[in-house]
Amino acid sequence: MEIVMEKYSEFLNALDWVYIFSFILITQAIKYYKLPEFIGNGTDIRLKNRVQVAIIGLVYGVIYFFVRDCELSQLLWIPVSFIFATGFHKFLFEFAFDKFLPKKKVDTSNEDLL
């Protein structure tokens, strides 16, 4: 049992936690401010939430790698951190954000309603 816990702690220590938490905050901000809907209204492009998260993770991972000046040995841990972050975000943070943060209300006039 000690060997399993040691390997598990090595795995958790090897993850890039700055990437994980910043990725979660970026995706929550994009979701909260309804940026995909805003872009979709002008371009008629509709993407599912999981595709949006994958695109954000890919683009942010590339930007993160070059901005943080990571070494090639750290390159493997960015996709692993992305996978961990999506699971961590989906099961823990999304529940907490939806439970404790209010939804952003959009005011619509009666003329817009049918």
N, CA, C and O atoms as CSV, one atom per row, in Angstrom:
chain,resi,resn,atom,element,x,y,z
A,1,MET,N,N,0.814,-1.188,0.000
A,1,MET,CA,C,0.000,0.000,0.000
A,1,MET,C,C,0.860,1.255,0.000
A,1,MET,O,O,0.486,2.270,-0.586
A,2,GLU,N,N,1.997,1.183,0.650
A,2,GLU,CA,C,2.891,2.335,0.684
A,2,GLU,C,C,3.430,2.659,-0.707
A,2,GLU,O,O,3.611,3.828,-1.049
A,3,ILE,N,N,3.685,1.635,-1.501
A,3,ILE,CA,C,4.207,1.845,-2.851
A,3,ILE,C,C,3.168,2.556,-3.709
A,3,ILE,O,O,3.504,3.457,-4.477
A,4,VAL,N,N,1.913,2.156,-3.581
A,4,VAL,CA,C,0.843,2.780,-4.352
A,4,VAL,C,C,0.698,4.246,-3.962
A,4,VAL,O,O,0.578,5.110,-4.830
A,5,MET,N,N,0.709,4.526,-2.683
A,5,MET,CA,C,0.581,5.915,-2.224
A,5,MET,C,C,1.789,6.749,-2.657
A,5,MET,O,O,1.642,7.925,-2.988
A,6,GLU,N,N,2.959,6.154,-2.657
A,6,GLU,CA,C,4.163,6.866,-3.103
A,6,GLU,C,C,4.070,7.215,-4.579
A,6,GLU,O,O,4.376,8.342,-4.969
A,7,LYS,N,N,3.651,6.262,-5.405
A,7,LYS,CA,C,3.503,6.513,-6.845
A,7,LYS,C,C,2.403,7.534,-7.113
A,7,LYS,O,O,2.541,8.382,-7.995
A,8,TYR,N,N,1.329,7.456,-6.366
A,8,TYR,CA,C,0.232,8.407,-6.527
A,8,TYR,C,C,0.682,9.821,-6.161
A,8,TYR,O,O,0.338,10.779,-6.853
A,9,SER,N,N,1.441,9.954,-5.086
A,9,SER,CA,C,1.937,11.282,-4.702
A,9,SER,C,C,2.954,11.803,-5.712
A,9,SER,O,O,3.003,13.008,-5.960
A,10,GLU,N,N,3.768,10.926,-6.300
A,10,GLU,CA,C,4.698,11.349,-7.357
A,10,GLU,C,C,3.927,11.859,-8.571
A,10,GLU,O,O,4.313,12.855,-9.182
A,11,PHE,N,N,2.837,11.173,-8.918
A,11,PHE,CA,C,2.006,11.598,-10.042
A,11,PHE,C,C,1.397,12.971,-9.774
A,11,PHE,O,O,1.438,13.846,-10.639
A,12,LEU,N,N,0.838,13.164,-8.593
A,12,LEU,CA,C,0.226,14.450,-8.254
A,12,LEU,C,C,1.259,15.572,-8.197
A,12,LEU,O,O,0.955,16.708,-8.561
A,13,ASN,N,N,2.455,15.272,-7.751
A,13,ASN,CA,C,3.506,16.290,-7.714
A,13,ASN,C,C,4.020,16.634,-9.103
A,13,ASN,O,O,4.497,17.747,-9.324
A,14,ALA,N,N,3.932,15.707,-10.032
A,14,ALA,CA,C,4.433,15.949,-11.384
A,14,ALA,C,C,3.451,16.765,-12.227
A,14,ALA,O,O,3.852,17.359,-13.228
A,15,LEU,N,N,2.179,16.803,-11.841
A,15,LEU,CA,C,1.202,17.577,-12.599
A,15,LEU,C,C,1.528,19.065,-12.514
A,15,LEU,O,O,2.104,19.536,-11.534
A,16,ASP,N,N,1.151,19.784,-13.552
A,16,ASP,CA,C,1.393,21.221,-13.607
A,16,ASP,C,C,0.162,21.936,-13.048
A,16,ASP,O,O,-0.797,22.194,-13.774
A,17,TRP,N,N,0.196,22.251,-11.764
A,17,TRP,CA,C,-0.971,22.787,-11.074
A,17,TRP,C,C,-1.286,24.213,-11.490
A,17,TRP,O,O,-2.443,24.629,-11.438
A,18,VAL,N,N,-0.287,24.963,-11.899
A,18,VAL,CA,C,-0.547,26.323,-12.398
A,18,VAL,C,C,-1.397,26.232,-13.671
A,18,VAL,O,O,-2.362,26.978,-13.835
A,19,TYR,N,N,-1.033,25.319,-14.558
A,19,TYR,CA,C,-1.812,25.115,-15.780
A,19,TYR,C,C,-3.230,24.657,-15.437
A,19,TYR,O,O,-4.193,25.149,-16.024
A,20,ILE,N,N,-3.367,23.740,-14.511
A,20,ILE,CA,C,-4.678,23.180,-14.173
A,20,ILE,C,C,-5.617,24.264,-13.661
A,20,ILE,O,O,-6.734,24.400,-14.160
A,21,PHE,N,N,-5.177,25.036,-12.671
A,21,PHE,CA,C,-6.064,26.031,-12.089
A,21,PHE,C,C,-6.308,27.211,-13.030
A,21,PHE,O,O,-7.416,27.746,-13.067
A,22,SER,N,N,-5.297,27.621,-13.785
A,22,SER,CA,C,-5.526,28.722,-14.725
A,22,SER,C,C,-6.436,28.278,-15.864
A,22,SER,O,O,-7.258,29.066,-16.332
A,23,PHE,N,N,-6.307,27.043,-16.317
A,23,PHE,CA,C,-7.190,26.515,-17.357
A,23,PHE,C,C,-8.633,26.469,-16.865
A,23,PHE,O,O,-9.551,26.816,-17.608
A,24,ILE,N,N,-8.839,26.046,-15.631
A,24,ILE,CA,C,-10.188,25.982,-15.071
A,24,ILE,C,C,-10.781,27.382,-14.963
A,24,ILE,O,O,-11.950,27.592,-15.284
A,25,LEU,N,N,-9.980,28.333,-14.514
A,25,LEU,CA,C,-10.482,29.710,-14.395
A,25,LEU,C,C,-10.810,30.313,-15.756
A,25,LEU,O,O,-11.810,31.018,-15.897
A,26,ILE,N,N,-9.980,30.043,-16.755
A,26,ILE,CA,C,-10.236,30.571,-18.094
A,26,ILE,C,C,-11.513,29.981,-18.672
A,26,ILE,O,O,-12.333,30.714,-19.227
A,27,THR,N,N,-11.696,28.670,-18.552
A,27,THR,CA,C,-12.908,28.053,-19.105
A,27,THR,C,C,-14.156,28.509,-18.358
A,27,THR,O,O,-15.209,28.688,-18.970
A,28,GLN,N,N,-14.053,28.699,-17.040
A,28,GLN,CA,C,-15.204,29.202,-16.292
A,28,GLN,C,C,-15.538,30.625,-16.698
A,28,GLN,O,O,-16.714,30.967,-16.822
A,29,ALA,N,N,-14.531,31.465,-16.907
A,29,ALA,CA,C,-14.775,32.850,-17.318
A,29,ALA,C,C,-15.420,32.891,-18.699
A,29,ALA,O,O,-16.349,33.665,-18.930
A,30,ILE,N,N,-14.937,32.068,-19.606
A,30,ILE,CA,C,-15.520,32.025,-20.953
A,30,ILE,C,C,-16.955,31.525,-20.889
A,30,ILE,O,O,-17.822,32.040,-21.596
A,31,LYS,N,N,-17.212,30.541,-20.060
A,31,LYS,CA,C,-18.566,30.014,-19.917
A,31,LYS,C,C,-19.481,31.038,-19.239
A,31,LYS,O,O,-20.633,31.195,-19.646
A,32,TYR,N,N,-18.990,31.731,-18.221
A,32,TYR,CA,C,-19.796,32.692,-17.471
A,32,TYR,C,C,-20.196,33.884,-18.334
A,32,TYR,O,O,-21.340,34.336,-18.281
A,33,TYR,N,N,-19.256,34.392,-19.129
A,33,TYR,CA,C,-19.549,35.551,-19.961
A,33,TYR,C,C,-20.144,35.186,-21.316
A,33,TYR,O,O,-20.328,36.059,-22.164
A,34,LYS,N,N,-20.446,33.917,-21.527
A,34,LYS,CA,C,-21.127,33.429,-22.731
A,34,LYS,C,C,-20.428,33.876,-24.013
A,34,LYS,O,O,-21.071,34.293,-24.976
A,35,LEU,N,N,-19.110,33.780,-24.005
A,35,LEU,CA,C,-18.314,34.159,-25.168
A,35,LEU,C,C,-18.603,33.280,-26.389
A,35,LEU,O,O,-18.690,33.816,-27.493
A,36,PRO,N,N,-18.758,31.945,-26.246
A,36,PRO,CA,C,-19.072,31.144,-27.438
A,36,PRO,C,C,-20.402,31.512,-28.095
A,36,PRO,O,O,-20.522,31.477,-29.319
A,37,GLU,N,N,-21.404,31.867,-27.280
A,37,GLU,CA,C,-22.682,32.273,-27.864
A,37,GLU,C,C,-22.537,33.593,-28.615
A,37,GLU,O,O,-23.151,33.793,-29.663
A,38,PHE,N,N,-21.714,34.496,-28.063
A,38,PHE,CA,C,-21.475,35.781,-28.712
A,38,PHE,C,C,-20.793,35.579,-30.062
A,38,PHE,O,O,-21.178,36.200,-31.053
A,39,ILE,N,N,-19.787,34.715,-30.104
A,39,ILE,CA,C,-19.091,34.431,-31.358
A,39,ILE,C,C,-20.015,33.678,-32.309
A,39,ILE,O,O,-20.010,33.925,-33.515
A,40,GLY,N,N,-20.808,32.759,-31.761
A,40,GLY,CA,C,-21.720,31.972,-32.584
A,40,GLY,C,C,-22.800,32.801,-33.242
A,40,GLY,O,O,-23.253,32.466,-34.337
A,41,ASN,N,N,-23.223,33.880,-32.596
A,41,ASN,CA,C,-24.255,34.738,-33.194
A,41,ASN,C,C,-23.748,35.426,-34.456
A,41,ASN,O,O,-24.520,35.639,-35.391
A,42,GLY,N,N,-22.479,35.772,-34.499
A,42,GLY,CA,C,-21.926,36.458,-35.672
A,42,GLY,C,C,-21.482,35.519,-36.766
A,42,GLY,O,O,-21.489,35.893,-37.939
A,43,THR,N,N,-21.091,34.297,-36.411
A,43,THR,CA,C,-20.533,33.387,-37.410
A,43,THR,C,C,-21.396,32.166,-37.690
A,43,THR,O,O,-21.065,31.372,-38.571
A,44,ASP,N,N,-22.484,31.998,-36.970
A,44,ASP,CA,C,-23.361,30.828,-37.098
A,44,ASP,C,C,-22.628,29.515,-36.848
A,44,ASP,O,O,-22.953,28.494,-37.452
A,45,ILE,N,N,-21.638,29.543,-35.956
A,45,ILE,CA,C,-20.911,28.327,-35.568
A,45,ILE,C,C,-21.399,27.930,-34.186
A,45,ILE,O,O,-21.352,28.729,-33.251
A,46,ARG,N,N,-21.861,26.714,-34.058
A,46,ARG,CA,C,-22.326,26.199,-32.774
A,46,ARG,C,C,-21.476,24.978,-32.423
A,46,ARG,O,O,-21.435,24.000,-33.169
A,47,LEU,N,N,-20.804,25.052,-31.287
A,47,LEU,CA,C,-19.980,23.947,-30.819
A,47,LEU,C,C,-20.490,23.463,-29.475
A,47,LEU,O,O,-20.979,24.250,-28.664
A,48,LYS,N,N,-20.375,22.169,-29.246
A,48,LYS,CA,C,-20.736,21.632,-27.951
A,48,LYS,C,C,-19.723,22.094,-26.918
A,48,LYS,O,O,-18.596,22.460,-27.251
A,49,ASN,N,N,-20.139,22.070,-25.668
A,49,ASN,CA,C,-19.292,22.551,-24.579
A,49,ASN,C,C,-17.983,21.762,-24.498
A,49,ASN,O,O,-16.925,22.351,-24.273
A,50,ARG,N,N,-18.038,20.455,-24.675
A,50,ARG,CA,C,-16.822,19.644,-24.564
A,50,ARG,C,C,-15.838,19.947,-25.696
A,50,ARG,O,O,-14.626,19.866,-25.495
A,51,VAL,N,N,-16.344,20.294,-26.884
A,51,VAL,CA,C,-15.464,20.671,-27.992
A,51,VAL,C,C,-14.823,22.024,-27.707
A,51,VAL,O,O,-13.643,22.230,-27.989
A,52,GLN,N,N,-15.605,22.945,-27.145
A,52,GLN,CA,C,-15.065,24.248,-26.774
A,52,GLN,C,C,-13.944,24.099,-25.748
A,52,GLN,O,O,-12.903,24.745,-25.867
A,53,VAL,N,N,-14.153,23.251,-24.741
A,53,VAL,CA,C,-13.144,23.031,-23.709
A,53,VAL,C,C,-11.893,22.400,-24.315
A,53,VAL,O,O,-10.778,22.765,-23.939
A,54,ALA,N,N,-12.056,21.468,-25.239
A,54,ALA,CA,C,-10.899,20.845,-25.881
A,54,ALA,C,C,-10.110,21.861,-26.706
A,54,ALA,O,O,-8.879,21.856,-26.682
A,55,ILE,N,N,-10.803,22.724,-27.427
A,55,ILE,CA,C,-10.112,23.752,-28.222
A,55,ILE,C,C,-9.387,24.735,-27.313
A,55,ILE,O,O,-8.242,25.101,-27.577
A,56,ILE,N,N,-10.056,25.164,-26.238
A,56,ILE,CA,C,-9.425,26.076,-25.284
A,56,ILE,C,C,-8.193,25.422,-24.664
A,56,ILE,O,O,-7.151,26.063,-24.527
A,57,GLY,N,N,-8.309,24.156,-24.292
A,57,GLY,CA,C,-7.180,23.441,-23.685
A,57,GLY,C,C,-6.009,23.294,-24.632
A,57,GLY,O,O,-4.856,23.431,-24.221
A,58,LEU,N,N,-6.289,23.015,-25.897
A,58,LEU,CA,C,-5.223,22.872,-26.887
A,58,LEU,C,C,-4.520,24.200,-27.129
A,58,LEU,O,O,-3.291,24.273,-27.104
A,59,VAL,N,N,-5.295,25.239,-27.361
A,59,VAL,CA,C,-4.704,26.560,-27.623
A,59,VAL,C,C,-3.961,27.075,-26.393
A,59,VAL,O,O,-2.844,27.581,-26.496
A,60,TYR,N,N,-4.597,26.938,-25.225
A,60,TYR,CA,C,-3.951,27.416,-24.004
A,60,TYR,C,C,-2.703,26.589,-23.668
A,60,TYR,O,O,-1.726,27.134,-23.154
A,61,GLY,N,N,-2.724,25.294,-23.948
A,61,GLY,CA,C,-1.549,24.462,-23.704
A,61,GLY,C,C,-0.355,24.886,-24.536
A,61,GLY,O,O,0.768,24.922,-24.034
A,62,VAL,N,N,-0.582,25.207,-25.802
A,62,VAL,CA,C,0.507,25.672,-26.674
A,62,VAL,C,C,1.029,27.028,-26.194
A,62,VAL,O,O,2.239,27.238,-26.102
A,63,ILE,N,N,0.109,27.943,-25.890
A,63,ILE,CA,C,0.520,29.260,-25.398
A,63,ILE,C,C,1.271,29.121,-24.078
A,63,ILE,O,O,2.301,29.763,-23.875
A,64,TYR,N,N,0.762,28.291,-23.191
A,64,TYR,CA,C,1.381,28.079,-21.879
A,64,TYR,C,C,2.794,27.516,-22.018
A,64,TYR,O,O,3.706,27.929,-21.301
A,65,PHE,N,N,2.969,26.573,-22.941
A,65,PHE,CA,C,4.278,25.947,-23.130
A,65,PHE,C,C,5.322,26.974,-23.541
A,65,PHE,O,O,6.448,26.953,-23.044
A,66,PHE,N,N,4.950,27.873,-24.449
A,66,PHE,CA,C,5.928,28.849,-24.933
A,66,PHE,C,C,6.091,30.042,-23.989
A,66,PHE,O,O,7.198,30.561,-23.845
A,67,VAL,N,N,5.018,30.480,-23.350
A,67,VAL,CA,C,5.113,31.634,-22.449
A,67,VAL,C,C,5.887,31.270,-21.185
A,67,VAL,O,O,6.717,32.050,-20.720
A,68,ARG,N,N,5.620,30.099,-20.633
A,68,ARG,CA,C,6.309,29.680,-19.423
A,68,ARG,C,C,7.701,29.138,-19.706
A,68,ARG,O,O,8.437,28.801,-18.779
A,69,ASP,N,N,8.070,29.051,-20.992
A,69,ASP,CA,C,9.382,28.572,-21.411
A,69,ASP,C,C,9.685,27.205,-20.791
A,69,ASP,O,O,10.722,27.002,-20.160
A,70,CYS,N,N,8.752,26.281,-20.990
A,70,CYS,CA,C,8.884,24.935,-20.436
A,70,CYS,C,C,9.940,24.151,-21.206
A,70,CYS,O,O,10.228,24.442,-22.367
A,71,GLU,N,N,10.501,23.169,-20.548
A,71,GLU,CA,C,11.459,22.273,-21.192
A,71,GLU,C,C,10.703,21.150,-21.887
A,71,GLU,O,O,9.518,20.932,-21.631
A,72,LEU,N,N,11.395,20.442,-22.766
A,72,LEU,CA,C,10.741,19.344,-23.483
A,72,LEU,C,C,10.332,18.216,-22.548
A,72,LEU,O,O,9.384,17.487,-22.841
A,73,SER,N,N,11.025,18.062,-21.438
A,73,SER,CA,C,10.640,17.019,-20.487
A,73,SER,C,C,9.294,17.331,-19.834
A,73,SER,O,O,8.612,16.417,-19.372
A,74,GLN,N,N,8.907,18.589,-19.787
A,74,GLN,CA,C,7.623,18.988,-19.221
A,74,GLN,C,C,6.497,18.932,-20.245
A,74,GLN,O,O,5.328,19.087,-19.892
A,75,LEU,N,N,6.834,18.716,-21.489
A,75,LEU,CA,C,5.828,18.712,-22.554
A,75,LEU,C,C,4.800,17.600,-22.361
A,75,LEU,O,O,3.626,17.789,-22.678
A,76,LEU,N,N,5.216,16.458,-21.851
A,76,LEU,CA,C,4.294,15.349,-21.632
A,76,LEU,C,C,3.269,15.674,-20.553
A,76,LEU,O,O,2.136,15.198,-20.616
A,77,TRP,N,N,3.644,16.469,-19.575
A,77,TRP,CA,C,2.762,16.710,-18.441
A,77,TRP,C,C,1.667,17.728,-18.734
A,77,TRP,O,O,0.698,17.813,-17.979
A,78,ILE,N,N,1.794,18.495,-19.797
A,78,ILE,CA,C,0.731,19.447,-20.134
A,78,ILE,C,C,-0.536,18.726,-20.602
A,78,ILE,O,O,-1.617,19.054,-20.114
A,79,PRO,N,N,-0.456,17.750,-21.536
A,79,PRO,CA,C,-1.688,17.020,-21.884
A,79,PRO,C,C,-2.234,16.182,-20.729
A,79,PRO,O,O,-3.448,16.046,-20.584
A,80,VAL,N,N,-1.351,15.623,-19.913
A,80,VAL,CA,C,-1.812,14.863,-18.750
A,80,VAL,C,C,-2.513,15.800,-17.775
A,80,VAL,O,O,-3.543,15.447,-17.200
A,81,SER,N,N,-1.962,16.983,-17.590
A,81,SER,CA,C,-2.589,17.974,-16.719
A,81,SER,C,C,-3.921,18.432,-17.300
A,81,SER,O,O,-4.863,18.687,-16.549
A,82,PHE,N,N,-4.015,18.541,-18.622
A,82,PHE,CA,C,-5.276,18.906,-19.272
A,82,PHE,C,C,-6.346,17.857,-18.993
A,82,PHE,O,O,-7.477,18.201,-18.648
A,83,ILE,N,N,-6.002,16.593,-19.138
A,83,ILE,CA,C,-6.970,15.516,-18.889
A,83,ILE,C,C,-7.400,15.522,-17.424
A,83,ILE,O,O,-8.583,15.378,-17.116
A,84,PHE,N,N,-6.441,15.689,-16.534
A,84,PHE,CA,C,-6.757,15.757,-15.113
A,84,PHE,C,C,-7.635,16.976,-14.817
A,84,PHE,O,O,-8.575,16.890,-14.026
A,85,ALA,N,N,-7.330,18.098,-15.449
A,85,ALA,CA,C,-8.085,19.331,-15.212
A,85,ALA,C,C,-9.522,19.210,-15.698
A,85,ALA,O,O,-10.435,19.710,-15.041
A,86,THR,N,N,-9.743,18.556,-16.834
A,86,THR,CA,C,-11.114,18.418,-17.325
A,86,THR,C,C,-11.948,17.559,-16.376
A,86,THR,O,O,-13.105,17.878,-16.100
A,87,GLY,N,N,-11.367,16.484,-15.883
A,87,GLY,CA,C,-12.084,15.660,-14.908
A,87,GLY,C,C,-12.299,16.375,-13.586
A,87,GLY,O,O,-13.383,16.319,-13.004
A,88,PHE,N,N,-11.269,17.041,-13.123
A,88,PHE,CA,C,-11.336,17.799,-11.873
A,88,PHE,C,C,-12.369,18.906,-11.986
A,88,PHE,O,O,-13.142,19.141,-11.058
A,89,HIS,N,N,-12.380,19.583,-13.122
A,89,HIS,CA,C,-13.319,20.680,-13.358
A,89,HIS,C,C,-14.743,20.158,-13.446
A,89,HIS,O,O,-15.654,20.735,-12.853
A,90,LYS,N,N,-14.939,19.082,-14.173
A,90,LYS,CA,C,-16.288,18.571,-14.408
A,90,LYS,C,C,-16.933,18.090,-13.116
A,90,LYS,O,O,-18.087,18.414,-12.834
A,91,PHE,N,N,-16.195,17.322,-12.340
A,91,PHE,CA,C,-16.814,16.681,-11.188
A,91,PHE,C,C,-16.792,17.511,-9.914
A,91,PHE,O,O,-17.663,17.337,-9.063
A,92,LEU,N,N,-15.833,18.399,-9.758
A,92,LEU,CA,C,-15.772,19.168,-8.522
A,92,LEU,C,C,-16.141,20.631,-8.709
A,92,LEU,O,O,-17.065,21.130,-8.067
A,93,PHE,N,N,-15.428,21.310,-9.579
A,93,PHE,CA,C,-15.608,22.746,-9.698
A,93,PHE,C,C,-16.921,23.126,-10.362
A,93,PHE,O,O,-17.568,24.086,-9.945
A,94,GLU,N,N,-17.319,22.396,-11.379
A,94,GLU,CA,C,-18.558,22.757,-12.051
A,94,GLU,C,C,-19.744,22.617,-11.098
A,94,GLU,O,O,-20.670,23.428,-11.126
A,95,PHE,N,N,-19.712,21.606,-10.274
A,95,PHE,CA,C,-20.763,21.451,-9.268
A,95,PHE,C,C,-20.727,22.607,-8.273
A,95,PHE,O,O,-21.768,23.166,-7.928
A,96,ALA,N,N,-19.528,22.964,-7.814
A,96,ALA,CA,C,-19.394,24.043,-6.838
A,96,ALA,C,C,-19.770,25.394,-7.453
A,96,ALA,O,O,-20.467,26.187,-6.820
A,97,PHE,N,N,-19.315,25.663,-8.677
A,97,PHE,CA,C,-19.641,26.934,-9.324
A,97,PHE,C,C,-21.136,27.049,-9.588
A,97,PHE,O,O,-21.726,28.103,-9.353
A,98,ASP,N,N,-21.749,25.985,-10.071
A,98,ASP,CA,C,-23.179,26.032,-10.354
A,98,ASP,C,C,-23.999,26.138,-9.072
A,98,ASP,O,O,-25.084,26.718,-9.078
A,99,LYS,N,N,-23.496,25.591,-7.990
A,99,LYS,CA,C,-24.220,25.586,-6.729
A,99,LYS,C,C,-24.125,26.935,-6.016
A,99,LYS,O,O,-25.115,27.416,-5.465
A,100,PHE,N,N,-22.937,27.546,-6.023
A,100,PHE,CA,C,-22.718,28.722,-5.197
A,100,PHE,C,C,-22.683,30.043,-5.957
A,100,PHE,O,O,-22.930,31.090,-5.359
A,101,LEU,N,N,-22.386,30.030,-7.242
A,101,LEU,CA,C,-22.366,31.268,-8.017
A,101,LEU,C,C,-23.669,31.399,-8.790
A,101,LEU,O,O,-24.115,30.436,-9.414
A,102,PRO,N,N,-24.275,32.555,-8.757
A,102,PRO,CA,C,-25.531,32.718,-9.496
A,102,PRO,C,C,-25.277,32.772,-10.995
A,102,PRO,O,O,-24.209,33.180,-11.452
A,103,LYS,N,N,-26.270,32.355,-11.733
A,103,LYS,CA,C,-26.195,32.436,-13.187
A,103,LYS,C,C,-26.291,33.893,-13.606
A,103,LYS,O,O,-26.981,34.689,-12.969
A,104,LYS,N,N,-25.589,34.237,-14.687
A,104,LYS,CA,C,-25.666,35.591,-15.206
A,104,LYS,C,C,-26.989,35.734,-15.938
A,104,LYS,O,O,-27.283,34.984,-16.869
A,105,LYS,N,N,-27.779,36.700,-15.509
A,105,LYS,CA,C,-29.092,36.901,-16.112
A,105,LYS,C,C,-28.968,37.807,-17.324
A,105,LYS,O,O,-28.225,38.788,-17.317
A,106,VAL,N,N,-29.705,37.460,-18.356
A,106,VAL,CA,C,-29.728,38.254,-19.576
A,106,VAL,C,C,-31.089,38.915,-19.653
A,106,VAL,O,O,-32.121,38.244,-19.671
A,107,ASP,N,N,-31.080,40.239,-19.699
A,107,ASP,CA,C,-32.340,40.976,-19.800
A,107,ASP,C,C,-32.816,40.981,-21.235
A,107,ASP,O,O,-32.074,41.349,-22.145
A,108,THR,N,N,-34.043,40.577,-21.432
A,108,THR,CA,C,-34.645,40.625,-22.756
A,108,THR,C,C,-35.922,41.430,-22.664
A,108,THR,O,O,-36.658,41.360,-21.681
A,109,SER,N,N,-36.161,42.182,-23.694
A,109,SER,CA,C,-37.397,42.978,-23.708
A,109,SER,C,C,-38.562,42.108,-24.148
A,109,SER,O,O,-38.370,41.032,-24.714
A,110,ASN,N,N,-39.735,42.572,-23.888
A,110,ASN,CA,C,-40.930,41.829,-24.270
A,110,ASN,C,C,-41.103,41.780,-25.777
A,110,ASN,O,O,-41.784,40.893,-26.290
A,111,GLU,N,N,-40.501,42.714,-26.493
A,111,GLU,CA,C,-40.603,42.729,-27.944
A,111,GLU,C,C,-39.822,41.573,-28.564
A,111,GLU,O,O,-40.178,41.093,-29.640
A,112,ASP,N,N,-38.762,41.123,-27.894
A,112,ASP,CA,C,-37.960,40.026,-28.415
A,112,ASP,C,C,-38.636,38.668,-28.228
A,112,ASP,O,O,-38.316,37.713,-28.936
A,113,LEU,N,N,-39.559,38.580,-27.287
A,113,LEU,CA,C,-40.240,37.326,-27.014
A,113,LEU,C,C,-41.404,37.160,-27.973
A,113,LEU,O,O,-42.067,38.137,-28.320
A,114,LEU,N,N,-41.655,35.940,-28.400
A,114,LEU,CA,C,-42.812,35.675,-29.281
A,114,LEU,C,C,-44.045,35.397,-28.507
A,114,LEU,O,O,-45.101,35.155,-29.092
